[in-house]
Amino acid sequence: MMPELGKYAGAVLGSYAATAVLIAGLVGLTLWQSVRMKRALAEAEARLGDK
């Protein structure tokens, strides 16, 4: 069920692809930062627990 895009098909599909890549990159970056922050928090809590 693909609409007819005519001569703009390349530009429209390219824009969709670029958007999908950017969203996937943002999700990946967010997950990576979440892991880093959880690790840093666990280390900080461990240091506080040692005192």
N, CA, C and O atoms as a GROMACS GRO file, in nm:
protein
  204
    1MET      N    1   0.084  -0.117   0.000
    1MET     CA    2   0.000   0.000   0.000
    1MET      C    3   0.089   0.125   0.000
    1MET      O    4   0.087   0.204   0.094
    2MET      N    5   0.165   0.139  -0.106
    2MET     CA    6   0.258   0.250  -0.122
    2MET      C    7   0.194   0.356  -0.209
    2MET      O    8   0.152   0.327  -0.321
    3PRO      N    9   0.186   0.478  -0.160
    3PRO     CA   10   0.130   0.584  -0.244
    3PRO      C   11   0.224   0.616  -0.360
    3PRO      O   12   0.345   0.599  -0.349
    4GLU      N   13   0.168   0.662  -0.468
    4GLU     CA   14   0.248   0.700  -0.584
    4GLU      C   15   0.317   0.833  -0.553
    4GLU      O   16   0.250   0.934  -0.528
    5LEU      N   17   0.449   0.832  -0.554
    5LEU     CA   18   0.526   0.952  -0.519
    5LEU      C   19   0.581   1.024  -0.641
    5LEU      O   20   0.628   1.138  -0.631
    6GLY      N   21   0.574   0.959  -0.756
    6GLY     CA   22   0.619   1.023  -0.878
    6GLY      C   23   0.767   1.056  -0.874
    6GLY      O   24   0.849   0.977  -0.826
    7LYS      N   25   0.801   1.173  -0.925
    7LYS     CA   26   0.942   1.211  -0.937
    7LYS      C   27   1.005   1.245  -0.802
    7LYS      O   28   1.127   1.262  -0.794
    8TYR      N   29   0.925   1.255  -0.697
    8TYR     CA   30   0.978   1.287  -0.565
    8TYR      C   31   1.004   1.163  -0.479
    8TYR      O   32   1.039   1.176  -0.362
    9ALA      N   33   0.988   1.046  -0.536
    9ALA     CA   34   1.001   0.922  -0.459
    9ALA      C   35   1.137   0.912  -0.390
    9ALA      O   36   1.144   0.875  -0.273
   10GLY      N   37   1.243   0.945  -0.461
   10GLY     CA   38   1.378   0.936  -0.402
   10GLY      C   39   1.394   1.028  -0.283
   10GLY      O   40   1.449   0.988  -0.180
   11ALA      N   41   1.349   1.150  -0.297
   11ALA     CA   42   1.362   1.247  -0.189
   11ALA      C   43   1.278   1.208  -0.068
   11ALA      O   44   1.323   1.217   0.046
   12VAL      N   45   1.155   1.164  -0.093
   12VAL     CA   46   1.066   1.127   0.017
   12VAL      C   47   1.119   1.003   0.088
   12VAL      O   48   1.126   1.001   0.211
   13LEU      N   49   1.155   0.900   0.014
   13LEU     CA   50   1.205   0.778   0.076
   13LEU      C   51   1.339   0.802   0.145
   13LEU      O   52   1.366   0.743   0.249
   14GLY      N   53   1.422   0.887   0.087
   14GLY     CA   54   1.548   0.923   0.152
   14GLY      C   55   1.525   0.995   0.283
   14GLY      O   56   1.597   0.972   0.381
   15SER      N   57   1.426   1.082   0.286
   15SER     CA   58   1.393   1.153   0.409
   15SER      C   59   1.341   1.057   0.515
   15SER      O   60   1.377   1.069   0.633
   16TYR      N   61   1.258   0.962   0.475
   16TYR     CA   62   1.210   0.861   0.570
   16TYR      C   63   1.328   0.780   0.624
   16TYR      O   64   1.335   0.755   0.745
   17ALA      N   65   1.419   0.740   0.538
   17ALA     CA   66   1.535   0.662   0.580
   17ALA      C   67   1.623   0.742   0.676
   17ALA      O   68   1.668   0.690   0.778
   18ALA      N   69   1.649   0.868   0.643
   18ALA     CA   70   1.731   0.953   0.730
   18ALA      C   71   1.665   0.971   0.866
   18ALA      O   72   1.732   0.969   0.969
   19THR      N   73   1.534   0.989   0.867
   19THR     CA   74   1.462   1.004   0.992
   19THR      C   75   1.471   0.877   1.076
   19THR      O   76   1.493   0.885   1.197
   20ALA      N   77   1.456   0.762   1.014
   20ALA     CA   78   1.464   0.635   1.086
   20ALA      C   79   1.604   0.616   1.145
   20ALA      O   80   1.617   0.570   1.259
   21VAL      N   81   1.707   0.651   1.069
   21VAL     CA   82   1.845   0.638   1.119
   21VAL      C   83   1.868   0.732   1.237
   21VAL      O   84   1.927   0.692   1.337
   22LEU      N   85   1.821   0.855   1.227
   22LEU     CA   86   1.839   0.951   1.336
   22LEU      C   87   1.764   0.908   1.463
   22LEU      O   88   1.818   0.919   1.573
   23ILE      N   89   1.642   0.860   1.447
   23ILE     CA   90   1.566   0.814   1.564
   23ILE      C   91   1.636   0.693   1.627
   23ILE      O   92   1.647   0.686   1.749
   24ALA      N   93   1.681   0.600   1.546
   24ALA     CA   94   1.753   0.484   1.599
   24ALA      C   95   1.880   0.528   1.671
   24ALA      O   96   1.915   0.472   1.775
   25GLY      N   97   1.949   0.626   1.617
   25GLY     CA   98   2.069   0.678   1.682
   25GLY      C   99   2.039   0.742   1.816
   25GLY      O  100   2.112   0.723   1.912
   26LEU      N  101   1.932   0.818   1.822
   26LEU     CA  102   1.892   0.881   1.948
   26LEU      C  103   1.853   0.778   2.053
   26LEU      O  104   1.887   0.793   2.170
   27VAL      N  105   1.781   0.674   2.011
   27VAL     CA  106   1.743   0.568   2.105
   27VAL      C  107   1.869   0.496   2.154
   27VAL      O  108   1.882   0.468   2.273
   28GLY      N  109   1.961   0.466   2.063
   28GLY     CA  110   2.086   0.399   2.101
   28GLY      C  111   2.168   0.484   2.196
   28GLY      O  112   2.221   0.433   2.295
   29LEU      N  113   2.179   0.613   2.168
   29LEU     CA  114   2.254   0.704   2.254
   29LEU      C  115   2.190   0.712   2.393
   29LEU      O  116   2.261   0.712   2.494
   30THR      N  117   2.059   0.718   2.398
   30THR     CA  118   1.988   0.723   2.526
   30THR      C  119   2.012   0.596   2.607
   30THR      O  120   2.037   0.604   2.728
   31LEU      N  121   2.005   0.481   2.543
   31LEU     CA  122   2.029   0.355   2.614
   31LEU      C  123   2.173   0.347   2.664
   31LEU      O  124   2.197   0.302   2.776
   32TRP      N  125   2.269   0.390   2.583
   32TRP     CA  126   2.410   0.388   2.620
   32TRP      C  127   2.435   0.479   2.740
   32TRP      O  128   2.505   0.442   2.834
   33GLN      N  129   2.377   0.598   2.737
   33GLN     CA  130   2.392   0.691   2.849
   33GLN      C  131   2.326   0.637   2.975
   33GLN      O  132   2.376   0.658   3.085
   34SER      N  133   2.214   0.569   2.960
   34SER     CA  134   2.145   0.510   3.075
   34SER      C  135   2.234   0.406   3.143
   34SER      O  136   2.243   0.403   3.266
   35VAL      N  137   2.298   0.323   3.064
   35VAL     CA  138   2.387   0.221   3.120
   35VAL      C  139   2.503   0.288   3.192
   35VAL      O  140   2.540   0.247   3.302
   36ARG      N  141   2.561   0.391   3.132
   36ARG     CA  142   2.673   0.463   3.194
   36ARG      C  143   2.632   0.527   3.326
   36ARG      O  144   2.704   0.518   3.425
   37MET      N  145   2.516   0.591   3.328
   37MET     CA  146   2.471   0.660   3.449
   37MET      C  147   2.435   0.560   3.560
   37MET      O  148   2.464   0.586   3.677
   38LYS      N  149   2.374   0.447   3.525
   38LYS     CA  150   2.343   0.346   3.625
   38LYS      C  151   2.472   0.291   3.687
   38LYS      O  152   2.478   0.268   3.808
   39ARG      N  153   2.574   0.271   3.603
   39ARG     CA  154   2.702   0.222   3.653
   39ARG      C  155   2.766   0.326   3.746
   39ARG      O  156   2.817   0.291   3.852
   40ALA      N  157   2.762   0.452   3.706
   40ALA     CA  158   2.820   0.559   3.788
   40ALA      C  159   2.745   0.572   3.920
   40ALA      O  160   2.807   0.593   4.024
   41LEU      N  161   2.615   0.560   3.917
   41LEU     CA  162   2.535   0.568   4.039
   41LEU      C  163   2.567   0.452   4.132
   41LEU      O  164   2.580   0.470   4.253
   42ALA      N  165   2.579   0.333   4.077
   42ALA     CA  166   2.612   0.216   4.159
   42ALA      C  167   2.749   0.233   4.224
   42ALA      O  168   2.767   0.198   4.340
   43GLU      N  169   2.846   0.287   4.149
   43GLU     CA  170   2.979   0.310   4.205
   43GLU      C  171   2.974   0.415   4.316
   43GLU      O  172   3.038   0.398   4.419
   44ALA      N  173   2.897   0.522   4.296
   44ALA     CA  174   2.886   0.626   4.398
   44ALA      C  175   2.818   0.572   4.523
   44ALA      O  176   2.859   0.603   4.635
   45GLU      N  177   2.715   0.493   4.505
   45GLU     CA  178   2.646   0.434   4.621
   45GLU      C  179   2.738   0.337   4.696
   45GLU      O  180   2.734   0.329   4.818
   46ALA      N  181   2.820   0.265   4.621
   46ALA     CA  182   2.914   0.172   4.685
   46ALA      C  183   3.016   0.250   4.766
   46ALA      O  184   3.051   0.208   4.877
   47ARG      N  185   3.066   0.361   4.713
   47ARG     CA  186   3.162   0.442   4.788
   47ARG      C  187   3.099   0.498   4.915
   47ARG      O  188   3.164   0.501   5.020
   48LEU      N  189   2.974   0.541   4.907
   48LEU     CA  190   2.906   0.595   5.025
   48LEU      C  191   2.879   0.486   5.128
   48LEU      O  192   2.880   0.513   5.248
   49GLY      N  193   2.855   0.366   5.082
   49GLY     CA  194   2.828   0.255   5.172
   49GLY      C  195   2.953   0.211   5.246
   49GLY      O  196   2.943   0.153   5.355
   50ASP      N  197   3.071   0.237   5.190
   50ASP     CA  198   3.197   0.198   5.253
   50ASP      C  199   3.233   0.289   5.370
   50ASP      O  200   3.315   0.250   5.454
   51LYS      N  201   3.176   0.406   5.378
   51LYS     CA  202   3.214   0.503   5.483
   51LYS      C  203   3.149   0.474   5.614
   51LYS      O  204   3.171   0.546   5.711
   0.00000   0.00000   0.00000
